[in-house]
Amino acid sequence: MKSGLIVYTDYDAKCNRFFINKCLELLNDEDFSLKYINEDEVLNYVNSNKVDFVIYRGRDYRLLEQLQSKGIKTFNNVLTNKTANDKYLTYEFLKENNLPYIETYLDASKNHSFPCIMKSVSGHGGQEVFFVKDLKEVNQIKNKHPNLKFIYQEFLENNGDIRIYMLNGEVVVAIKRKSNKDYRNNYSLGGEVELYNPSQEMVNSASKIASLLKADFIGVDFLLTKSGYKIIEIEDPVGSRMVYKLKPELDIISRFIEHLKNNI
């Protein structure tokens, strides 16, 4: 019997009950047991209970490091979580590996043009992303959010973005997101979604990322610009709501669980 945990913060768990319940349904049988636990309680739990694996749906790679040091298998690994959840590290990773990226700065004064996009390095779901017209607006936002670290990127006119879902190094599905109301295309912010047939170049880029990170289950987001595509984010944890809306028969969570069972 292999025992595992699925881990979220309380806040994120409220938005992801479908994912949690699906995993609990699929991983409680004669060979596996799975329990949901809040992120703040994980270390105390693993110190007093046998845990073989953790489905980690948070964004604190340091917690993953502690779990892995105890011999616990985690989905995803430390490198994936750390790279995906710091936007400047994502930029450095893309640049270092000759993947299409948007030039990114930590200092707004080094950004050569306005308007630009200002993002916290740790934001997700389109939150903590700002369209700024000048340094005055930058400073106003920094003063309002003194504890956040920001990056600055050129604003690129676009025709939406594409998320490619990667599982065990293979493409499962690609979805286009496009907003007619906002500069952000996120589905959670009202963006329209549709299935998309990605180019071979995009597939190759997403596959390269998954391979380099040794990632189990991630999303790779591409911005469709006039000059071609740019990779804007790596998603870990990656959500599944868009997939179940557009192509529920894929049952991507079940596919992830099968991968997990084969890799413990």
N, C-alpha and C positions, 0 to 999 in steps of 0.2 A: 504493500500500500504506500503510494507516494502522497505526501501531504504538502499542500501549498496554500498560499495566500494571494488574494487580489487586493491591491492597495491603491487607495485614492486619498486625497484630502477630503474632509467632510463636504467642503464647498463643491468640489468637482464631482463627488459621488452623486449629489442631488441631480446633476445634469446627465448622468451616465448610468442610470439604473438599468436601462436595457442591456448595456454591455455587461454590467456586473451580473445581472440575473441570468443572462445567457451563459456566461462562463460558469456560474454556480451550477446551472442545470447540466452542463456537459462534463463537468469535472467532479461529480460526486457519484461514483459507481464502485464496483468491486476492486478497482485498481487505483483509483485516485480519490482524494478528498480535497475540497477547496473551501476556504473561509474568507469572507470579506473582513478587512480590518482597516481602521483609519491610520493614515501615515504616521501620526504622532505616537501610536501605540505599537508600532512594528518591532522596534528593538527590544522592548520589554517582553513582547510575546515570543520572539525567536530565542531569547535567552533562557526561557523556561519550557519551550515546546519544540518538538521535532518538526522541522520545516525543510522540505527538499527543494522547493522552488517558489518563486515569487513572480507574479504578474504585476509589474510595477507601472502604475499609470500616473505617476507624479513627475516632478521635474527637479529633484534634488539628487544629483549624481553622487554626492557624498554619502547619502543613505545607502545607495547601491554598493558603494565601495565597502561599507561596513557589512552588508549582507553577504557579498561575495567573499569577504575575508573569513566568513564562517562556513564557507563551502556551499553556500546556497546558490543554486542556479537562478539567474534572473532573466526576465524577458521584458525589455531589452537589456543590453549590457551597459557598462559604465561609459564607454567611449561614445556610443550612440546617444545616450541621454545627455551627456555633457556637451557634445558638439551641437545637438539639435536645440538645446535650450539656452544657448548664449548666441545671439545673432552675430556678434562680432567673431566668435569662434567659428560659426558657420561660414562667414565670409572668408576667413583665413583658410579654412579647410577647402573651400571651393577654389580659391585662388591657387593654393599650393598644389592642387591636383588637376589643374588645367581644365576646370569646369566653368561653364558660362556664369558669370557673377555680375552684380551691380557694384560699382566702385563705392566703397563704404569708409566713413571717417568717424573717429571718436570725438573730434573737435569740430564744431560747426563752422568755425572761422576758416577751416581748411577746405570746406565744401566750396567748389568754385562757382556754383550757380544756385539761385533761388528762382522759383519755389523748390523745396525739397521735402523729402519724407523723413520725419524724425520718429524713431522707434526706441522704446526701452529694450535693452538687450534680452530681457527675460519675459517680455509680454507674449501673449498668445491669444488666439481667437479674434484677432483684429483689435484687441484692447491695447492701450498705451501706444497708439500710432497716430501721428499728427501730420497734417499738411501745413507747412510753415512757409511764410512769404519772405521773412527776413530775420536777422539776428535778434531784433527786438522781440518777435514772437517766440523765438527759441528760448530767450532768457525768461520770458514770462512763464513758459511751460516748465522750465527747470526750477524756477522759484516755487511753482505750485507743487512740484514733485521732487523735493530735495533729496530723497533717498534712492531715486532711480538713476541708473546709468544709461545713457542714450547713444545710439548711433545715428548717422546722417547719410542719406542716400539720395541720388538724383531722382527727381520725379520723372517717370517715363510714361508717356501716353501709351495706352495698352488696350487690347481687346479682350480683357479678362485674364484669368490664370487657370492653370491646369494642375490638378493633383493626381499624381500617379501613386497608386497603392502598391507597395512592395512587400511580399511575404516570402521569406526564405530565399531571397534573391531573385524572385520571379515577379513579373507584372501580373497583378490580379485584375485591375480595372483602372481606367483614367476618367476623370470627371472635370468638366469645365465649369468655372464659376465666373459670373459676370454681374456686376451691379450697375443699374442705370441711375442710382440715387446717391452713390458714395464713391470716393476714390478707393475704398476697400471693397474687395470682391467676396469677402467671407460669407458663407452660407448662414452662419449664426447671426450675421448682421443684415440678412435679407437678400443676399445675392441669389440670382437665379442659377440653377444647376442643370446640366445635361451631360449625357455620356459623350465621350470624346475618343477619337482614334488618334493616339499620339504618333508622331513621326519616329522613325527608327533612331534618329539622333537623340531624341528625348528619352526613348527607352534605354539607349546605351548609357546616357548620363545617369539616369535613375539606377540602373543596374550597377554601374561603377560605384556610386555612392553606397548602395546597400552592401556591396562586396567589401569596400574599404572599411566600412564600419562594422562588418560582420553582424548586421542588423537582422533581427527576426521579423519585425512588423513595423513599417514606417510609411509615411507619406513624403513625397518629394514634390514641392510646389514650383511651377514654372510660370513666369510672367510672359505673356504674348505681346511683344513690342514690335514696332515697325521695322526694326533692324534684326528681328529674330527673337528667340526665347532667351530668357535669363532665369537662372535658378534663384529663387528668393528665400525659400525656407526648407528645412527638413523637419518633419513633424514626428515627434515622439513625446508623449503618446499621440497616436493618430486616431481620430474618431471614425465612426462607421455610419453615422446617421445618413450621410449623402448616399452611401452605397445601398443601404436598405430602402431608401426612398426611390432610387432609380432602378436598381437591379437586385431585389431581395433574394432572388433565386441563387445568387452567388453565395449567400450565407457566409460572408467573409469571417465572421467570428468563429464559426465551426471549423473553417479552414485553418485559422490561427490555432485553435485548440488541437487539431490533428497534428500540426507542426510541433506544438509544445510536447505532446505525448511522445512523439518520435525523437525528441531531443533532450530527454531527461535521463 
